[in-house]
């Protein structure tokens, strides 16, 4: 019963949209349905690339790791596939994957899928081409983001004028950090300048409330 459910789920993924159910039956015992109740790391960079994840609902987040910590590489939405490099000769994960709460997917072992591709040349070629296209799109989406212009100002002591929405005068302050609030939205952690407040103090300004931010290089 569980095998049938996993097989039916896999047939619902766009990569296998025109593949006959009977053709996929040999894969059924080697499928695993994943239903993610909470955010969790599914794999990390450098681990063996021995499994693919066909996403049916929700999303997963890609990340890289370096000496400075983890960095985001983009999201994999419904209809995408995680770990495609497992089919194209990679022996280790190039990036990690975090399953977001609500993620629904079918996990397929790389060795099992490669066997299936070889046993069904016509349908296997179509599936391999689709996987190759997804891998190309993921590589294009992993380009590093543009530098954050505020980053050099954090902790620099450079005075910054922040005008918030609805205010008539800007606030002169120093940026101490970029934080995230309980709702996940960005916050500016600032220390007010004596020009604005006789007794300078720390404060938080929601980024969504900032109308204009001015500083001198």
Long-range contacts (C-beta under 8 A, 24 or more apart in sequence): 2-33, 3-28, 3-29, 3-31, 4-28, 5-33, 6-31, 6-32, 6-33, 6-106, 7-31, 9-33, 9-56, 9-104, 9-106, 10-54, 10-106, 10-108, 12-56, 13-54, 13-55, 13-56, 13-79, 13-81, 13-106, 14-79, 14-130, 15-54, 15-81, 15-127, 15-130, 15-131, 15-134, 16-54, 16-127, 18-123, 18-126, 19-123, 19-126, 19-127, 20-123, 23-120, 23-123, 24-116, 26-116, 26-119, 27-108, 27-112, 27-113, 27-116, 30-108, 30-109, 30-112, 31-106, 31-107, 31-108, 32-106, 32-107, 32-108, 33-104, 33-105, 33-106, 33-107, 34-99, 34-103, 34-104, 34-105, 34-106, 34-107, 35-103, 35-104, 36-99, 36-100, 36-101, 36-102, 36-103, 36-104, 36-105, 37-101, 38-101, 39-98, 39-99, 39-100, 39-101, 40-98, 40-99, 41-96, 41-97, 41-98, 41-99, 42-82, 42-96, 42-97, 42-98, 42-99, 43-83, 43-93, 43-96, 43-97, 44-93, 44-96, 45-92, 45-93, 45-94, 45-95, 45-96, 46-92, 46-93, 47-92, 47-93, 48-91, 48-92, 48-93, 49-83, 49-85, 49-86, 49-90, 49-91, 49-92, 49-93, 49-94, 49-110, 50-86, 50-109, 50-110, 50-111, 51-83, 51-86, 51-107, 51-108, 51-109, 51-110, 52-81, 52-82, 52-83, 52-84, 52-86, 52-87, 52-107, 52-108, 52-110, 52-113, 53-81, 53-82, 53-83, 53-97, 53-105, 53-106, 53-107, 53-108, 54-81, 54-105, 54-106, 54-107, 54-108, 55-79, 55-80, 55-81, 55-82, 55-103, 55-104, 55-105, 56-104, 56-105, 56-106, 57-102, 57-103, 57-104, 57-105, 58-99, 58-100, 58-101, 58-102, 58-103, 58-104, 58-105, 59-100, 59-103, 60-97, 60-98, 60-99, 60-100, 60-103, 60-105, 61-97, 61-98, 61-100, 62-95, 62-96, 62-97, 62-138, 62-142, 63-95, 63-96, 63-97, 63-98, 64-95, 64-96, 65-96, 70-96, 73-141, 73-142, 74-138, 74-141, 74-142, 76-138, 80-134, 80-138, 81-131, 81-134, 83-110, 84-131, 84-132, 84-134, 84-135, 84-138, 85-135, 86-110, 86-113, 87-113, 87-114, 87-117, 87-128, 87-131, 88-131, 88-132, 88-135, 95-142, 150-175, 150-178, 150-213, 153-215, 154-178, 158-215, 158-216, 159-193, 159-215, 159-216, 160-190, 160-213, 160-214, 160-215, 161-212, 161-213, 161-214, 161-215, 162-188, 162-190, 162-205, 162-210, 162-212, 162-213, 163-210, 163-211, 163-212, 163-213, 163-214, 164-205, 164-209, 164-210, 164-211, 165-209, 165-210, 165-211, 167-211, 170-212, 170-214, 171-196, 171-205, 172-196, 173-203, 176-202, 179-204, 181-206
